[in-house]
Amino acid sequence: MTQKILSTFFFLLFFQQLSFSRPKRNEGIKHDPAAKTITITVPGKRLSIVIDYSSGCVIKQLNIKGNNILSHSGVYTGIETKNGTFTSNNHHNNIKITETPNGITLTGISYGDAALTATETWNFKLTGSKILWDITRQYNNTTQLEDQAFPKWNFAGLSVWKGGIIDNGGMVWCKYLEQVNDTYGVHTGGATFWNAKSGDALQITAKPGAGNVIASKYSHSVKNEFTCTQLVTNTPLQQRYNLSRFVSKKADVFAPFEVKKGKVSAHFELQYEDYFTKYSRGTLTSIDADAVRELMNTTGRYGVVDNNIIGANGWLTNWKCLHEPFFAQIGMAVDDKNYTRNLSATLNQERDQAMLPNGRVLSRWHNEPGDEIPGTYDAKTGYYEAMWGYTVDSQTGYLINTSEQFDLNGDVAWLKSHQQSCEKALEWLLKRDSNNNGIFEMVNNNVAEKKASDWLDIVYAGYENAFVNAQLYEALNLWANCEKVLGNQQKSVYYTAVAQRLKTAMNKPVEEGGFWSAAKRQYVYWRDKDSSVHGDNLVTPVNFAVIAFGICDDPQRIALILDQVEQRTTAEKLFHWPLCFDSFRREEVQGGNWPFPKYENGDIFPTWGYLGIRAYAQYNKGIALKYVNNILEQQGYAIGYGR
């Protein structure tokens, strides 16, 4: 009898412990079966969603601090075939709801036609401050789709967010989706959308299921909504219009694609972010830190066209100039591991696709032909040689960006993978010294050829170009340090010696074959093969480069140049340094740009301003700081890159 009582006692005790340990239903998830709605709210109530399954399945509200930011369309999934568009927010009668202690699952979501049916399960969980959403889709057939929503987020308008910081380091700027159906498509899934006035931000983390890949497109809908659409596929999507990532007035940026019979899935995490805190630039003495934050999250990221394509010309133009050396420096300022990772991949792709066997680095990437030397455009990769001439600073641009990218990623194995290609790129240019004077020559010989040789493709600089040679000096020194890291001391010493000889040659007076003009108190731009001197019109990138890179280390010369530039800039009441202070001669520039300048809104290029800041920072920090603040104060600074 005693044994029976004890057994009953222990059974009751075990049952009691079992009931106490049973997890309680998450109080942040509320199901209203009568209204057929599910409300999920994070602790603190800064983020909540309302799922409506009364006539289909749709997230009809996404509330930030109690304010719904979605349009009437909400968030839904769907497919588009040649026969029509089918979505989850159509009427369904067999949706089943399963509640669990930590979440809720909706099954039986089905849409399509006789040719293809998609059946979905939506699983939601509330974990800390995040709402987790898993979508599993079953296709009953293998077929081709024109488009897909996996899912599609329809925000109330283009003013809800200033833009979205994409998880490849780039950004979508809502104001650039100006016209209906303007669309930007990228091969990645997540973004953080932000409002620069309120400081509210929504982070959407997106991960495809095993064996799948994800892409996104951002668009201005016919209802004047700002939309974000994810697409989950078995293989990476191709572009519909050439290689265009941005297309105007077209919502179908991606080409048709095949879906296979079976399952695909994706995982999404929704989280409120305090934008001001997360993207704070800290305390910047005498500088507007908020303006720096917005500059870095807009203009600084705008040059990311897509995965493996980071430049400065940007996604709106579908252009990237390889003959620009400052992409790693932009990455340092942006300070985003996603940008850094993407730039490493970008340089990998350029090594593999934009470098010719002889070491020549093609100068540009574009979404379509029309800007190239005939026969040089690769329709598959988008790389080509610019029609304006062989812009030789694509050699130095690749070297400088690779060297400085190593400073950011610290990956010796990655650097090693670029050793041979960087050496080839250098040797291609170092062979170009036919008169053995230590200054390296361009492909074009004189202004009569009407060809360019550097980034400023409207000026017919050629033969011995001080701007390109200054960049080569920087590239030689940077890469010499990389060779040392990689254990090749002999190469390091060699490149350093070549740089020193180049420095000596460049500093010679123009009368002796160098670039220094004592009469003009400046370094001239170039010398043609006939020894005629050109570009003594105080060209700022040339004169800033020789100082910033350390070619000119004569204090007297530095003062003559920088004092003259400051006097001219102040006298003309400019907020930033122009390309030059006096005009080129008519025969020295492309005809459509005469009288000079007719180019880029007064010929001001803030991206190249880093050379000026670097030059003045050594000479007069107050002047350098003044121009930093001048740029930040400009309301129209958004695009000032160049091409």
Beta strands, then each sheet from edge to edge (+ up, - down):
strand 1: 29-32
strand 2: 37-41
strand 3: 47-52
strand 4: 58-64
strand 5: 67-68
strand 6: 70-81
strand 7: 84-87
strand 8: 96-100
strand 9: 103-112
strand 10: 117-127
strand 11: 130-139
strand 12: 143-145
strand 13: 147-155
strand 14: 163-166
strand 15: 171-173
strand 16: 183-186
strand 17: 191-194
strand 18: 200-208
strand 19: 213-220
strand 20: 226-233
strand 21: 246-247
strand 22: 257-259
strand 23: 262-274
strand 24: 304-306
strand 25: 309-310
strand 26: 319-321
strand 27: 364-366
strand 28: 383-384
strand 29: 464-465
strand 30: 516-517
strand 31: 522-523
strand 32: 526-527
strand 33: 533-534
sheet 1: 1+ 2- 3+ 4- 5+
sheet 2: 7+ 6- 13+ 20- 19+ 16- 21+
sheet 3: 8+ 9- 10+ 11- 23+ 18- 17+ 14- 15+
sheet 4: 12+ 22-
sheet 5: 24+ 25-
sheet 6: 26+ 27- 28+
sheet 7: 29+ 32- 33+
sheet 8: 30+ 31-
end
